[in-house]
């Protein structure tokens, strides 16, 4: 049995600085049009299998349609708020497909698309954003933590889960989804340090979409890249074109399996872009111009993957039609179920906050009961 003292000891051989630093340019397999990227030589990263890419394509098409439907429901007042992830499909779908069923996913409020790709019921996934329950799905059964609204507070939790699993002899990996704004929070740095010191099997995927709400990346950090932040803690970093589905799948699969095999934590920075405003309450025209958005639209991850698969003879018109029809059926089901008025007990507001309700909670619950009685 490993002793507590042994768990505190650093590895006998420390990695060289060069082993911790990310690539000079983001890893990419495809150019902006879905053709081969110049060079296309990435050493340690294997090109994903065609079957996995076809699965990714179908999931990305469904995810985008789901995202559009959720945005429409927000405008109709069926959701309290919805943070769109249009443009970030490759990151969210790639993260899910890189994991095994027994691995853990730690999402943020913007990662509802990833929950749908993991098989979580769409209506349950949107419960938080509807404001009708703390979390609409069972985290233990789905191996998916509740969506995290405070920035980066879920990152240390992911490290704890992964470390505990390793102590039990399991080969579980935890993957943390985080935005570029979250890297400016103390919890992110504590999680990196915790993961490195205890050699926890965690992958941190930073979806760098250029803005923390309205604050551009240049006002958040002076580091060469966000992936460089790992080196100071002893965490290997990597950069990837977040709108290249092949590259995202290749890099994340390698990172997850490296962590699983005992290679320690990995920090991956995916360069991507949020096409829509931060949420339905945001006016993005105040802080970014139309031309910038249009430039990123031309780097569309779904269009790039479709072009590549067609060029390889792995995708036909019938396949594309089938993916779109499945996405429309999925959206129609979401629309119908979210169109129904929610029913719930207001007293549930106080459920599952603490194992034993505090005096303050009991007092507040009493006030609510009196108000309802009147």
N, C-alpha and C positions, 0 to 999 in steps of 0.2 A: 504493500500500500504506500502511496506517495504521502510523505509527511507535509505538514503545513510549512515547515522551513524550506523544503524543496520547492514548494510552489512559489515561494518568495524569491528564490534565487534566479538571477538572470541566466540566459542561455550561456553555455560554456564558450561558444564562439559567436561573437557579435557580428551581424551582417555589415559588410562594407557599405560606406555611404552611397556608392554607386548602385548598390543593389536595392536601395530604398527609394531612389529618385525615379520619377516617372519619365516616360519617353519625351523627347524634345518637342514632338508634335503629337497631337491626338491620334491614336491608332484608328485607321480606317481601311476598309476593304473596297468601298464603293466611292465613286465621285458623286457630285451633286445630282447627276442624271441617272444614277444606277449602273453606270459602267465601271470597269475596273479602275481603282485609284492608281495613280502613278506609283510605280515601284511594287506595290502589293506584296511586300515581303515583311513579315511580322515575326518571324522566328518562333517564339513560344506559343503563338496563338493559332489554333486550328480553325479552318473554315468550317462553320456549322453545316451539318448534314442537310440535304434538301428537304427531308421530311420535317425536320425541326423548323426550317425556314417557312415551309408551307403552313405549319401550325401557327407560327408567329404572325404570318400575313393575315390569316383568318381572325386571329385574336386582336390584331391591331385594327382591322376594319370594324370588327364588332365594338372594340373599345372607343373608337372615334364616334361611331353612331350613338353609343351609350352616352358619351360625353355631351354630344349635341342635344340629345333628348333631356339630359339632366339640366343643361343650361336653359332649355325652353321651359321646363317645369318650374325653374326658379322665377322666370319672368311671369309665369302664371300664378305665382304665389304658393305653389305646391311644395317648394323647398324654401327654407329660410335664407340659405346662401349656398352658392356652389362655386368652388374654385376650379375652373377648367384646366385640363391638362392637354388640350389639343396641341400637337406639335411634339409632345414628349412620349408618344406611344412606344417608340423603340425602347426607351429606358424602362418604362413600367412593365411592358410585356416581357422584355428581355430579362428583367430581374426575376419575374415569376418563373419563367421557363428555365432559368439557371438553377433553380432550387429543386430539391426532392420534396416529396410530400411531408416527410417528417421534419424538414427544416422550418425555421421560424422567419416570418416576414414582419418587419416593424415599419408600418406606413405613416405618412403624414396626412394631413387633411386634404392634400391635393392628389392623393394616390388612389382614389376610388376606382379608377380604371384597372389598377393592379389587383384590387380585391375581386373585381368581376372576373379577371383572368384567372384568379386562383380558385374560382368555382363558388365563391360566396354569392348568395342570392342578392340580386341588385337592389331589391327593396330593403333588404336588411342592411346592405352597405350604405344606403342613403338615409337610414334612420337617424344617424347623428346629425346630418345636415338638415334634416327635417325638424329637429329639435324635439322629437317625441320619445327618445330613450337615450341612455348613456352610450350604449353600443348595441347594435342590432343583431350581432352574431356572437357565437361562442368562441372566444379566443383560443381556448384549450383544444376544442374539437377541430378548429380550422388551422391551428398553428399560426395564427395571424393576430398580432396585438391590436388593440383598439387604435383607431386613427388618432394621431396626436396633433392637437391644435397648437399648444405652446411649442415654440421652436426648440428642437433638439432635446427635449426632456426625455424622449424615448430612447435616445442613444445609449445612455448608461444602463437602462433596463435591458436592452438587447445584449450588451456585453455580459451582464449578470446571468441572463438565461443561457447564453452560449457557454460561459465558464462553468456554470452549474452542470450543464449537460456533459461537458468534458470530464468533470469530477466524477460523474456517475458512469463513465465509460462509454457514453453514447457518441456517435459521430455526427451529431447535429451541428448545423451551421446557422447562424442568425444573420440576416441581411437587413441593414438599416437603410431606408430611403430618407433622404434629407435634401433640403434645398440649399442653394448657395448662401442665403441669408442665415440659415441655421449654423453655418460654420463660424459665424461671428459670436455665437453664444458659448458661455462657459461650459455648459453640459457637453457640447461636442468635444471640446478639448479634454475634459475629464474622461470622457468615454474612450478617446484615443489612447490616453495614458493608461487607463485601467486595462484596456484590451492588450496593449503592448506588454505591460509589466507581467500580466498573468497569461500571456500567449493565448488569448481567447480566440476561438474560431468565428470571427466576425468579419463581414464585408460591409464597409460603409460606401454606399452609392450616393454621391452628391450629384443631383440633377442641377447643373449650373445653367439656369435659363437667363442669366444676365441681370436679373433684378430681384431684390428683396422688396417686394411690393413696388415702390417707386425708386428705391435706392440702387443705382448701378453698381456693378462689381467693383469698379475703380474706387468707389467710396467705402468699400468694405475691407479691402486688403491690398497690400503692396507686394505680396508674395508673387513669385513668378507664375504660379498657378495654385489652385486650391489643393491639388494633389501633392504639391510640395510640402504642405503642412504636416503630412504624415512623418516625414523624415526626422523631424525634431523629437518625435516620440518613439522612434524605432519602428514605425509602421510603413510597410512598402506602399508606394503610391503608383498610380497609373492614370493616364489620360486617354479618353476615347471620344470619337465623334459620336455624340449621343443621338444623332439623326441617321446613323448608319446601322441598321438592324444587325447586319452580319458582324460588324465590329463589336457592338454592344454584347451580343450573345457570346462571341468568342472570348472577350475580356472577362465578362462576369462568370462564365463557366470555369475559366481557368482560376479566377480568384476564389470562387466558392470551393472548388476541389482542392486548391492549395491550402485553404484554411481547414478543410476537412481532414487533410492528410497530416496536419500538424505544422503547417508553414506559418501559422500566426495570422494576425489580422491584416486586411488589405483595404486601402483607401482608393476608390475609383472615382475620378471626376469625369462626368459625361457632359460634354459641351452641347447644349440643346437650346431650345427657345420656347417660351410660352406665347403662343399666337394670340390668345384671347386676353382680356384684362385679368388682373389678379383675382378678382371675384366680380360678381354682378354689380357690386357697389363701387367699383373702381373705374376711374376715367383715365385710361392709359395714355390718352393723347396729351396729357399734361407733362409726361416725362419721356416719351419716345415718339419718333416720327413715323409717318406712314411708310416711307421708303425702307426703313429698317425692317419693319414687319414683312413687307413684300419680299425683301431679299431672303428672309428665312422661310417664307412660304415656298420658295423655289427649291429649298432643301428638304422638302417633305419626306419623312421617313417611309410612309406607306407607298408613295409613288416610286421612290428609289428601290424599295424591295420588289415591288411589282415589276418594274422594268428589268431588274436583274433576273428574277425567276422566269419571266417570259423569254429572256435572251438565252437561258439555259434549258428551255423546253420543259420547265417544271411547273408552269402555270398557263392555263388555257382561258379562253373567254368564258367557258362554262364554269371553271373554278372561280373566276372573279364574280360572275353572276351569283353563284351559290353562296359565296362569302357575303355579298351585299344583301341577298335575300335573308340569310340567317340573321344578319345584323338588324334588318328592318323588323323581323319578327320579334327579336329580343327587345328592341326599342318600343314596339307596340305593347308588349307585355308590361314593360316598366311603366309606360304611360298610363295603361289601364289601372294598374295596381296603385300607383302614386296619385291617381286621380280620385281615389276614394278618400273620404274624410278619416283621419286617424282617430282611433278611440283609445282612451287610456285613463288611468286613475291618477289624478294630480298628486296623490300621496306617494306615488312611485318616485317622485322627485328626490325623496330621501332614502330610497332603497339602494343598497350596495355601495354607499359612500364609505362607511366604516363597517367592520364586522360587528361591532357593538356601537350603536348610535351614541354620539356625544351628548352632553346636556344641552348644548346649543342647538343641535339638530332636533332633539326631542321638543325643545321649546318652539322652534320654528315650525315643526310639524303640527304642534298644537295650535299655533296661530292660523295655519292653513285650514285645519279642521274646523275651527271656529268660523272662519270666513266662508267656507263652503256650507256650513250649517245655516248661515244667515241668508 
